């Protein structure tokens, strides 16, 4: 009887230690939640850019190449998404979606310019008019206190990271130096696009047509490269440095 009681007591003592413990896989639920938050942050960063720029541009080339639509028709149909986004922002969110409105404005300008035919020099000049529309829109956004190109640069600086996105918002709200870098990025691109417009418009009426056909593309590419270099050095690099410092101060770098 005593032996049996001792054995029972010993078994009860050892059992919890030897009994296999089934534990949840570490990080399964939290990992899923983290992944979901990460995907949501990536969409919040890149989603507006894809919807406002990617969708209309992609649909334009898709409709023109695969559906064999005319330039005017493709521009018209590709304006549906930016038009809807612009109206939705004004009606539901009580604010103007600057990027969507700009793309819509560009498409409308393209539709009107698409009616221009005949004079080859005028046809060359109308290509530069699109750059001027974008450039004016970007510069006007600075006067309104809402730098339009921020929507283009933010996703590539934040990189879909929630901590970086939060740091961006804190800096945008409390750092004049950071806001100045934001404005500089839009200023560089607005000025570059207007400069390209002037160069191509002047070239359309001073350079032989056959030369301007290929020279216009060279001017456009050179302008893009110059704008990338200048805006990167004067705006993107400083913003990244300030973002790293902000994260470091929060102990998240």
VENPEUR-V509304 format. One record per residue. N is the residue number from 1. RES is the residue in one letter. NEAR is the number of other ideal C-beta (glycine too) atoms within 8 Angstrom. Layout:
n->(N;N)
res->(RES;RES)
near->(NEAR;NEAR)
This chain:
n->(1;2;3;4;5;6;7;8;9;10;11;12;13;14;15;16;17;18;19;20;21;22;23;24;25;26;27;28;29;30;31;32;33;34;35;36;37;38;39;40;41;42;43;44;45;46;47;48;49;50;51;52;53;54;55;56;57;58;59;60;61;62;63;64;65;66;67;68;69;70;71;72;73;74;75;76;77;78;79;80;81;82;83;84;85;86;87;88;89;90;91;92;93;94;95;96;97;98;99;100;101;102;103;104;105;106;107;108;109;110;111;112;113;114;115;116;117;118;119;120;121;122;123;124;125;126;127;128;129;130;131;132;133;134;135;136;137;138;139;140;141;142;143;144;145;146;147;148;149;150;151;152;153;154;155;156;157;158;159;160;161;162;163;164;165;166;167;168;169;170;171;172;173;174;175;176;177;178;179;180;181;182;183;184;185;186;187;188;189;190;191;192;193;194;195;196;197;198;199;200;201;202;203;204;205;206;207;208;209;210;211;212;213;214;215;216;217;218;219;220;221;222;223;224;225;226;227;228;229;230;231;232;233;234;235;236;237;238;239;240;241;242;243;244;245;246;247;248;249;250;251;252;253)
res->(X;X;X;X;X;X;X;X;X;X;X;X;X;X;X;X;X;X;X;X;X;X;X;X;X;X;X;X;X;X;X;X;X;X;X;X;X;X;X;X;X;X;X;X;X;X;X;X;X;X;X;X;X;X;X;X;X;X;X;X;X;X;X;X;X;X;X;X;X;X;X;X;X;X;X;X;X;X;X;X;X;X;X;X;X;X;X;X;X;X;X;X;X;X;X;X;X;X;X;X;X;X;X;X;X;X;X;X;X;X;X;X;X;X;X;X;X;X;X;X;X;X;X;X;X;X;X;X;X;X;X;X;X;X;X;X;X;X;X;X;X;X;X;X;X;X;X;X;X;X;X;X;X;X;X;X;X;X;X;X;X;X;X;X;X;X;X;X;X;X;X;X;X;X;X;X;X;X;X;X;X;X;X;X;X;X;X;X;X;X;X;X;X;X;X;X;X;X;X;X;X;X;X;X;X;X;X;X;X;X;X;X;X;X;X;X;X;X;X;X;X;X;X;X;X;X;X;X;X;X;X;X;X;X;X;X;X;X;X;X;X;X;X;X;X;X;X;X;X;X;X;X;X)
near->(4;5;6;7;8;8;8;8;8;8;8;7;8;8;8;6;6;5;6;3;4;3;5;5;5;5;6;8;7;7;8;8;8;8;8;8;9;11;8;8;13;9;8;7;13;9;8;9;13;9;11;16;11;9;11;14;9;8;13;11;9;9;13;11;6;5;8;4;8;6;8;9;9;15;13;9;10;13;13;8;13;15;9;8;12;13;8;10;12;11;6;6;8;4;6;7;14;11;13;14;12;12;12;12;10;12;14;9;11;11;12;7;10;9;7;8;4;5;5;6;9;10;11;15;12;10;9;16;12;12;13;11;11;11;16;10;15;16;13;8;13;12;6;6;4;7;11;12;12;11;11;9;14;10;11;7;12;12;8;9;9;8;9;12;12;8;13;12;8;10;13;10;6;5;10;5;8;11;9;8;14;14;10;11;17;16;10;13;13;15;10;14;15;13;9;14;13;9;11;17;11;8;13;14;7;5;8;5;9;5;8;13;8;7;10;14;7;8;12;11;8;8;13;9;8;9;12;8;8;10;14;9;8;11;14;13;9;10;15;9;8;13;13;9;8;11;12;9;6;9;5;7;6)
